[in-house]
Amino acid sequence: MINPEDLVRHELIGLNVKIASSSNLVMIGIHGKVVDESRNTLTIETKAGPRTAIKDQCEFSFKLGKEWVRVDGKLLVARPEDRVKKRFKKW
């Protein structure tokens, strides 16, 4: 199971997510399931269709069990396979 402390090192595809804040005001409040991830973007499947969020412009809240974990998108900027190896300061 994914711990809130280790979320940035795990696979994000399949997790429920909502955009808590963003420099692009149109993106705030978008929620759904992560269906794809690249180095700089997350694709979120919403009821209205897929939306692409730029990681370094957003702050995301991921649902882990009953808990919502807020993560700055700047910590997620990396290819998923490289993010596992990346060293993070305590966030």
PyMOL commands that set and color helices and strands:
alter all, ss='L'
color gray80, all
select helices_A, chain A and resi 4-9+25-27+55-57+73-76+80-83
alter helices_A, ss='H'
color red, helices_A
select strands_A, chain A and resi 16-22+31-37+41-46+49-54+58-64+67-72
alter strands_A, ss='S'
color yellow, strands_A
deselect
rebuild
show_as cartoon
